Amino acid sequence: MDMLINSVGLMLIAMIIWWFWMSSPKAKVADSQLIDILVEDGVYSPAIIEVPANQQITLRFIRKDASPCAEKVIFDTLDQNLELALSQPTELSLNIADAGEYDFTCEMQMYRGRLIVKAK
Amino acid sequence: MTVKHFSIGGMSCAGCVASVEKALKNVDGVTASSVNFAEHTAEVEGSFSPASLIKAVVDAGYEAALLQSEEDTAEKEAAEFEHYRNLLKKSFVAALVGVPLFVLGMSGLLPDLNNTQGQVIWFLIGLATAFVLWFSGGHFYTGAWKAFKNHNANMDTLIALGTGTAWIFSMVITLYPDLVPALARHAYFEAAAIIVALINFGSALEMRARGKTSEAIKRLIGLQPKTARVVRDGKEMDVAINEVGLDETVRVRPGEKIPVDGVIIDGHSSVDESMLTGEPLPVEKSMGDDVVGGTINKSGTFLFQAKRIGSETALAQIIALVRKAQNSKPSIGKLADKISAVFVPTVLIVAVVTFLLWFNFTPYLVAEEMRVSYALVTMMTVLIIACPCALGLATPISIMVGVGKAAEFGVLIRNGEALQTAGKLDAVVLDKTGTITKGQPSVTQINAYGDWQQSEVLLYAASIEKGSEHPLAEAIVNAATEKEIALYDSQHFSAVAGHGVTATIDGHKILLGNAALMQKNNVDFKAAEKEAQQLAEQAQTPMFLAIDGQLAGIVSVADPIKDDSAKAIQTLHKLGIKVVMLTGDNSHTAKAVASQLNIDEYFAEVLPEDKEQKVALLQSQGYVVGMVGDGINDAPALARADVGFAIGTGTDVAIESADVTLMRGSLNGVADAIAISKATVKNIKQNLFGAFVYNSLGIPVAAGILFPVFGILLNPMIAGAAMAMSSVTVVSNANRLRWFRSTEIRR
């Protein structure tokens, strides 16, 4: 019994490491220039978005979560930030030249998302 | 797909409409557009950046501005209040079940699980708690599940796992008590309910406290009037502020707020601009003067033409700049961000390790039968006590209050990094003209030599300076204008940087400038040298005038020192800052000003292009240097400095080279900016220290590190209370910055 519980515990640790740090959900490939992102229940949906470089895109955030945590979206590496109105779309237009990964988070880093910019 | 409305200026015919429509349709992302000639507006549909659209219209030869709907703060506040009430309601319902259970349990009035009757009662309690967890804590479980699906873990994950484990374990031993030894048969339903109550209550308090952190921005938004009185077809009518178009004529009556930015076309008045610039005295305005939206018309009535509307007004730009700065993070917070990013999964691992350690070592520390209970309770306590929010909030919440507070004093800080560096400054370089002095010099003395008369000296000096925009040149031209002297035109004009000017006037070769210019052109100026030195020692700027190689006179100009410069420099000294002055004046004038104001070091006869080098020189000596200048002529020096302050810019906020823009002319703004930066950085450090210490002490204590020596184990409900209060403490500490007072008031 002891061996079983210890083994389950160690497997759980391995799973936490794998699930949260070593794997990521599949990115949503943007099929238009306007991408809707729902801000609700602690997550951005979609949280990972793939967009082409050197193309005008508009991220339209729709905030459904009234808690203050959801109020801001910060694109730290792009030096951009937004304040999201509740239940109203708030847009951010971007045209990113450099391919790469750009994280966006709420103020407290609990909501987390990523823009994957791919060279055409 | 969105629809946006723009005001279009400069259209005079139907042909213009076609040109504007063509320009709009060529913008990437525009799917449809229509231009209304009568209203001078355009409706554009598609997915595009408003800035790129405005640029396209401007490139086509017209003007454009985005017509924005008014920011509805009342609606936002109502939604926030509703959420606050909802949190309190959830907290109350959870407490309504959790607290009686806790009291009954402590009083020994609840049955044990060793008989069927006890099991039935506990099962019913379990169902009641399940309802509470669904009603009051449902959002934690939904959030945790959605985050998990996204390979993310957040605060919801910790609360959901902590309370969920407590409930599941309690229900399992209620249904199958034989699974654990008799001593370990203890249900934790009350703990789950009370933790949910405490965390909801903490969130409500945090929300209340956070509302106060954005008071400064709310005050700025509140400056915007809701309506404007426009003149259309000769009739005055009140319209909503977002309906005012470019170039429209607007009437402002005494006591009214000016709705948008523009230029006065009729009438005059005095305008109170203190709410934007911090400048206490009203400013006189008449035809041709600019007026700024959000400021208050004091006495007269006037008409003005709207030149900047919507997001283009100075007030809108100030709000945007303050908001952007409030959301930016200084490097001091980067470590906390890195830790926050991996915090929750790390806590999950620590919780599993805690479980395993207690599962394996409880037999040696307590008793074999208690291993599952101890392992579960400590694991649950670790999950509940960990607070990633306090860490994540520590920096941004202080920046938000600090940047907002600075804006109240007319100090616009570009970003968090500038604020952090401003707090470290130990040397401030001041440009003399316009920074220490008023920047409005006047001629104080004219000496003539040889056969020349004073009026002739002024005539030639003013004639050569006629085309120059230098403040000293303007002073000389103004002196000639006052005496109604008709000026000559000059030929072969040449400005010798840092020396003066040369030209040919009325057939004479004229030189006007400092001693170096005279020496360079072999002019003997010994006769005037002593008098020039005396004038310089009185903090005046004497300029030699030579006509055809002969000394003809001295024109002395003085730029009065601003009333509050001495006190501001005294305040900077009190903040432990070395004050350095740069000036193009000769060393006698510079010395006189420096000793009058107790300036620590000065550099005289500095050419404009050398200012940057002087900043670099101080940096090479180990100083963290702030440079204060006008933001245009001093741009390279401002950019070179660790923090560039653009001073006295009024409401013209778009100064790219400056890290800090001071909207009023007083040097006190520099002291205010540095003082509030120091206070904010200190506040961030307190928050970060508190959050780090809380988590790094709280988690090991929750894991039971004190048990082997002191026999202390933390109750999960106390962990819940501590977690709920940790974020509230951080926000409340940041709110203390709201009581920061300007250095002027403190004096």
Interface residues (C-beta under 8 A of the other chain):
Chain A: D2 I5 N6 G9 L10 L12 I13 I16 I17 W19 F20 W21 S23 S24 P25 S32 Q33 L34 E40 D41 G42 V43 S45 A47 I48 Q56 I57 T58 R60 A66 S67 P68 C69 K72 I74 D76 D79 N81 E83 A85 L86 S87 P89 E91 S93 N95 E107 M108 Q109 M110 Y111 R112
Chain B: M1 T2 D28 G29 S47 F48 S49 P50 A51 S52 K76 A79 E80 E82 H83 N86 H139 T142 G143 A144 K146 A147 F148 K149 N150 H151 N152 A153 N154 M155 D156 S203 E206 M207 R210 R323 K324 N327 S328 K329 D337 S340 A341 V342 V344 P345 L348 I349 V352 V353 F355 L356 F359 N360 P388 C389 G392 L393 P396 I397
